[in-house]
Amino acid sequence: MRRPVKPQRPGLHWPALMAGVAVMLVVSVDPRFLISANPGRTHLAAALLCWAMSAALVRGVGFVPVHAAARRLLSGWASAVALAACLAARFA
């Protein structure tokens, strides 16, 4: 038997919102941050960064999806994992 999962409450989540806005501003002001010597890594880093920014903004404004897969992909933790993976792909 599964334990009931505590649902996320809708409402502003300031840390996620600030992270999403910070990523959006950094990429808008200086997109050279994503450029790497390896074009494959640059594309991967850009995709991961877009996912991190999107998840942070969605969670930050308080939207909590009903579907479990979307809720996991657009959570604050997913944003943190995507941002860490982006940094690992970019600087590895």
C-alpha positions in Angstrom: 0.0 0.0 0.0 1.3 3.4 -0.9 1.6 6.2 1.5 -0.3 9.3 0.6 1.9 12.0 -0.9 1.7 15.4 0.6 0.6 17.7 -2.2 2.5 20.9 -2.9 0.5 23.9 -2.1 -0.1 26.5 -4.8 1.3 30.0 -4.1 4.4 32.0 -4.8 7.6 30.1 -4.1 10.1 32.9 -3.9 13.4 30.9 -4.1 12.3 29.2 -7.3 11.0 32.4 -8.8 14.2 34.3 -8.1 16.3 31.4 -9.5 14.2 31.4 -12.7 14.4 35.2 -13.1 18.2 35.1 -12.4 18.7 32.4 -15.1 16.5 34.3 -17.5 18.5 37.6 -17.0 21.9 35.9 -17.2 21.1 34.2 -20.5 19.4 37.4 -21.9 22.2 39.7 -20.9 25.2 37.5 -21.8 24.3 34.3 -23.8 28.0 33.6 -24.3 27.8 31.9 -21.0 26.4 28.9 -22.9 29.2 28.7 -25.5 31.6 25.8 -25.2 34.4 24.4 -27.3 32.2 21.3 -27.9 29.0 22.2 -29.8 27.2 19.1 -28.5 27.8 20.2 -25.0 26.6 23.7 -25.7 23.3 22.4 -27.1 22.8 20.1 -24.1 23.6 22.9 -21.7 21.2 25.2 -23.4 18.4 22.6 -23.3 19.0 21.8 -19.6 19.1 25.5 -18.8 15.8 26.1 -20.5 14.3 23.3 -18.6 15.7 24.7 -15.3 14.4 28.2 -16.0 11.0 26.9 -17.1 10.6 24.7 -14.1 11.7 27.4 -11.7 9.3 30.0 -13.2 6.4 27.6 -13.2 6.9 26.6 -9.6 7.9 30.1 -8.6 4.6 31.7 -9.7 2.7 29.0 -7.8 1.4 26.7 -10.5 1.3 23.0 -9.4 0.3 20.7 -12.3 -2.3 18.0 -11.6 -0.6 15.3 -13.6 2.1 13.5 -11.7 4.7 13.5 -14.5 4.3 17.2 -15.2 4.4 17.9 -11.5 7.7 16.1 -11.2 9.2 17.7 -14.3 8.2 21.2 -13.3 9.0 21.1 -9.6 11.6 23.1 -7.7 13.8 20.0 -7.3 13.7 19.3 -11.1 14.8 22.8 -11.7 17.8 22.4 -9.3 18.7 19.1 -10.9 18.5 20.5 -14.4 20.6 23.5 -13.4 23.3 21.3 -11.8 23.3 19.1 -14.9 23.6 22.2 -17.1 26.6 23.3 -15.1 28.1 19.8 -15.2 27.6 19.6 -19.0 29.0 23.1 -19.6 32.1 22.9 -17.4 33.0 19.2 -17.5 
